[in-house]
Amino acid sequence: MTKISSLCVYCGSRMPVNTAFSKAAKDLGHQLGGNNIQLVYGGGHVGLMGIIADATLEANGNVIGIIPGHLHDIEVSHENLTELHVVDSMHSRKQMMFERSDAFVVLPGGIGTLDETFEMITWRQLKLHDKPIILVNFQDYWGPFIDLMNHMIDQGFVEKEVFELFEVVNSLEEILPALQRSPDAEIQPDISKM
């Protein structure tokens, strides 16, 4: 069983059309703060990112934001976090988010969320880490992603074991139990290979 004290959450930096996604981000932030789990995220104050950060802080949780300088300079960073790290590049941001987290949760989001998610899954496939990855298929948002994975399997580009690299849950209530039943990480990540 994995002890999760610091959780990286990938999610959208825009406000969604479906307001249920905003509520889900807020509820997850309250869960994290209420369970003394630190939030690690992309450092923004906009979209779902801002909502989950604010909610975690409201619940007396710690929030670590990591944002590249070019985004910080155009004033989208959240200035009221426990820690805000301004880094030199998107790659440095993703690297630090990885280093500061025990596990990863993916909420609805856009291209950036997909990029981060695919990278963590790819690194796990390459055995660069074995930290838990939880895809929250809230209101079937990630259904097309799962369909794409099955299509790639059908076409022979991906092994069916890809679904062992991450866990899909359908509700917020399933996230913490899924993390708690994850096996302890055994791979010592080698940052030089990432």
N, C-alpha and C positions, 0 to 999 in steps of 0.2 A: 504494500500500500504506500502510495506516494504522499509525503507531507508537503502540501502546497502552501507556501507563505508569500509567494510573489507570482502574480498571474499577469501575463501579457494578453491584452485583448485587442484584436484587430477589428476595426469597424469603420463605417463610412464617415467622411468629413463633411458630408452634406446632410441636410434635413430630408428625411424620406417622405415620399407621398403617403405611405402607410404609417399613420401615427402610432400604431401598435408597436412598431420597431423602436420608436422613441421611448415608449413606456418600458419596453423590454430592456433597453440600455439603462434606464434609470433604476429599474428593479434589480438588475445585475450589480450595478454600482452599490446599491444599498446592501445587497447580499455580501459583497466583498468587504465593505466597511464593517458590517455587523459580524463578520466571521474573522476579522483581523487578518485579511488577506490583502496584501499590497497590490495596487493596480500599477502596471507598467503599460504605457500606451504612447501614441505618437505625438503628444504634447500640445495638440490643438484645442481651441476653445469653441470650435464650430462643429455642427452636425452631431452625430451619435457620439463622436469622440468627446466633445464638450459635455454632453449630457452624462455620460458614464463617469467622467472625471468629477463633475459637480456632485453627482449622487454619492460617489464614494467618499468625497470630502464631507458631505452632509452627514454621513453615517460614521464620522470620525475615523475614516480610514486614511491610509497614506497613499499618495499618488505620485508616481515618478513619470514625468513627461520627458520625451526625447525628441527633439525637433531640429532639422537642419537649419543652418543660418539663413538660407535664402527664403524659407518660409517664416522664420522668426522676424526677419526684416520687413515683411509685408503685414506684420501685426496679426497673425492668426494664432500665435502661441497663447497658451493659458498662463496667466501670470500669478495665480494663487495656489500653486501646487506645493506639495511637500518638497519636491525637488524638480527643477527644470534644467535639463542639460541641452545646450545648444551645440550641435556638432557640425562637422564640416561638409557632410554629404548624406545622401539618402542611404548609401551603403553603411556608413558609420552609424546611422540611426538604427538600421535593422540589426546590425551587429550588437550594439549596446542593449537594445531591447531583448535580444536573445540571451545575452550574458546576464541580465538582471532578472530573468524569469525562470520559474520552475516548470511552467506549462503555458500552453497557448489556447485561447478560446477565440473562435471566429464568429462574430455577429454579422448581420447584413452589412454590405458595403459595396464599393465599386472596384475599379481597376487596381487601385493601390492595395485594397484588402486582398484581392486575388493574388497580386504579386507577392505580398507577404506570406500568404497562406501556401502558395505553391512552393516558395522558397523553403519554408519550414518542412513541408512534406518531402521535398526533394532532398534536403539535408538529412532527414530521417531515413529515407530510402537508401542514401549513400552511407548510412551508419556513422554519420558525423555527430548525431545525438539520438537519444531515445526519450526525450521529454514528451509528455502527453500533449496531443493536439485534439481539441474538441471543436467540431463543426456544429454550430447551433442552427439546425434547419427549421427555424421558427417560421410558422405559417408557410412552410415549403419554399422558403426563399432560395435555399441552396439545392432544390430539386434539379434544376438544369445542370448544375455543377456535377451532381452525382450521375445524371444521365450522360454527361460528357465523359466522365471516368469510365462508365460502362461501355460507351462507344469506343474509347481508346483501347479498352480490353478486347472488345470484339474485333477490332482492326489489328490486333497483335502488337501494339506499341507499348502496352502496359500490362503487367501481370495482375491477375485478380487479387493477389496479395496486397495490392495498393490500399485496399480497404482496411488492412491491418495497421496501416501507418497513422490513421486518425480514427476517431470515433465520432459517429453522427448521433446527436440527440435532437429531440424535437421541441423541448421546452426548457425554460430557465431552471425549473426545479430539478432537472436531470444533470445539470452541469457539475455541481459540487460532489454529488455521489459518484459521478463518472470519474472525476479527478481522484477521489478518495480510493477508488478500487483499482486505479492504475498501478501497475507494478513499479517498484522503485527503479529510477534510472540507473543503468549500469555503465553506460558509455561516458567516459570523461571527454567532453568536447575538446577538439584541437582547433583552436581559433585560426591557426595558420592555414588550415585546409578549407576554410569557409570563404 
